[in-house]
Amino acid sequence: MEKTNIENQLYINIFEKAVNLLRKYPLCDHCLGRVFAKHGVELSNDERGKAVKTILQFHIYSLVKNKSIDIDEVKTLAINAGEPLTRMYRKIFGEELSPKPCYICGNKLSREYYREKASMIAELLSQYDVKRFLVGVSISQDTLFRELDVYREVGLETSESIKNEIKREIGKLIRDKYGLEPDFEKPEAMVIIDFEKDTLSININPVLLEGRYWKRGRNISHVPWVSKGVYKYPYSLEQFFNDQLSQIYRAEKIVFHASGREDVDARMLGDGRPMVVEIKKPRVRNTGLMVVNKVLDTDLVKAVIFGEASRLKIKYFKGEASKKRKIYKILVYSESPLDPLELTSLENYFNNRVIKQYTPKRILRRKRERLRTKKVYVVKTVLLDKQLFEALVYCDGGLYVKEIVHGDDGRTTPSFSEFLNKKLYPIELDVIGMEI
Ligand SMILES: [Zn+2]
């Protein structure tokens, strides 16, 4: 018996709350139902609102029959609740009442509204090849405050916000009717509904592809390098990716992020350099990697994509990864002839040698002056001609390698030039290996 009492108490509470609200505020089924969102299960808010109003009609009808309610009060409740109270009022008093528009939503919320928005959003998402989406809603402060007026009246514990209802109902429809997947973690796009202006906007997340690249030619910069309105180098890696991938992905723009960078005139050989390609605002997201890798294999540049990357990877590339050790191959010209023994002692001297290096003069205009301490681990040399040798240098990432050859007028010390006491010129530079 005790259990029945508790249930009675619960329903009395619900009707008390509903009557208190509807005396004061006109509310549609959705907005009244939201006040009781935590009651019942597998119900939509308009079903809840309608159920409460229907039972309220039972109750008021018996009060009217017993003449234990004021007619004006019945009228106010009917005007604020609408159907089915207006129906009852018409039947009893023979008067047609026009219900007031909902205090919170102005009667905007309806199943039709949700269907219409879901269809518009699904159409928009299909234009961008998006399968995983998120819906957001923006409402004005006025709407928010009106909602709070209502909820404050009855307590916030059991209610749901209007934003939440719109997001949930439309998200569900897009999933069930159009087969797209709501994704709260990593959506491919987010659609924002402006509830007041009745407009939609879409934020397309980029496609991030992870892979490696090789520079088979020289004088290719990472990003286009424009000086006084003129391209300083004929080609850049970013341009390469835009040329090769823009059409496939029908993208607005492609941005290139690499783990560190080699000099413009250095080739990137060996195992290639890790990178992420960011495809902005693509209209095609799902492309086979075979197709992509085929167009990325050209005479000048080659790249191989392994799969999708995360934002964290870019951060890692920009930070930690760029400090990993590298192997360079440098062709060096000496102003005076060299003896093979000199090169042997150079190899010995630079074994695990600490190098102090001020920002190279050639980049001082772009980067601020700073002293770096880096280490050279191993140097291997081959004398190719009296005045020409090749050196393999295994060193810390971030070491400026050309400077370790010529010394940069004493700004890099020790240097090959300083050690051999000869003027040296690095002619060609290649990156041939990097730690991962
Ligand atoms: Zn409403």
Residues whose N, C-alpha, C, O or C-beta is under 5 A from the ligand:
A	BS01	ZN	C28 C31 C102 I104 C105 G106 N107 L109
